[in-house]
Amino acid sequence: MIRIVEPQKLDKFLEGGKERSEDFKALVLKLVNRVGKVNEVSAITGVSEATIYEWIREWNKERAASLESHRGE
């Protein structure tokens, strides 16, 4: 079994940055897609459910706009 030494330090590390990187957001969204439950991903990542839902809306809106722009070409 794989064990993480002092996992509580991970929470402190994640809380340290106010701005979330795009990579982190993408990872959270990938977890939501895999796990299927925003509340579980929120508990794992420490990102509020409201923020995750906002990121999902942003992702879907950006992807929809990107698809629309490609259709016009």
C-alpha positions as CSV (number, residue, x, y, z in Angstrom):
1,M,0.0,0.0,0.0
2,I,1.2,3.5,-0.9
3,R,1.4,5.9,2.1
4,I,1.7,9.7,2.1
5,V,3.8,10.9,5.0
6,E,2.2,13.9,6.8
7,P,-0.7,14.3,4.4
8,Q,-2.0,17.3,6.4
9,K,0.9,19.3,4.9
10,L,-0.7,18.8,1.5
11,D,-3.8,20.8,2.8
12,K,-1.6,23.6,4.0
13,F,0.2,23.6,0.6
14,L,-3.0,23.8,-1.3
15,E,-4.4,26.5,0.9
16,G,-1.3,28.7,0.5
17,G,-2.1,29.8,-3.1
18,K,-5.0,32.2,-3.4
19,E,-5.0,32.0,-7.2
20,R,-5.5,28.5,-8.6
21,S,-3.4,27.6,-11.6
22,E,-5.1,26.5,-14.8
23,D,-3.4,23.1,-14.3
24,F,-4.9,22.7,-10.9
25,K,-8.4,23.7,-12.2
26,A,-8.0,21.1,-15.0
27,L,-7.1,18.4,-12.5
28,V,-10.1,19.2,-10.3
29,L,-12.4,19.1,-13.4
30,K,-10.8,15.8,-14.4
31,L,-11.5,14.4,-11.0
32,V,-15.1,15.6,-11.2
33,N,-15.5,13.8,-14.5
34,R,-13.9,10.6,-13.1
35,V,-15.6,10.6,-9.7
36,G,-18.9,12.1,-10.8
37,K,-19.6,13.8,-7.5
38,V,-18.6,17.4,-6.9
39,N,-19.0,17.1,-3.1
40,E,-16.4,14.3,-3.0
41,V,-13.9,16.2,-5.2
42,S,-14.5,19.3,-3.0
43,A,-13.6,17.2,0.1
44,I,-10.5,15.8,-1.5
45,T,-9.2,19.1,-3.0
46,G,-10.4,21.6,-0.5
47,V,-12.0,23.7,-3.3
48,S,-15.6,24.7,-2.4
49,E,-18.4,23.1,-4.3
50,A,-19.5,26.6,-5.5
51,T,-16.1,27.2,-7.0
52,I,-16.0,23.8,-8.7
53,Y,-19.4,24.4,-10.2
54,E,-18.2,27.8,-11.5
55,W,-15.1,26.2,-13.0
56,I,-17.4,23.6,-14.7
57,R,-19.6,26.4,-16.1
58,E,-16.5,28.3,-17.3
59,W,-15.0,25.2,-18.9
60,N,-18.3,24.3,-20.7
61,K,-18.8,27.9,-21.9
62,E,-15.3,28.2,-23.2
63,R,-15.5,24.9,-25.0
64,A,-18.8,25.7,-26.5
65,A,-17.5,29.1,-27.7
66,S,-14.4,27.4,-29.2
67,L,-16.6,24.8,-31.0
68,E,-18.8,27.6,-32.4
69,S,-15.8,29.5,-33.7
70,H,-14.5,26.4,-35.5
71,R,-17.9,25.8,-37.2
72,G,-17.7,29.3,-38.7
73,E,-14.4,28.6,-40.5
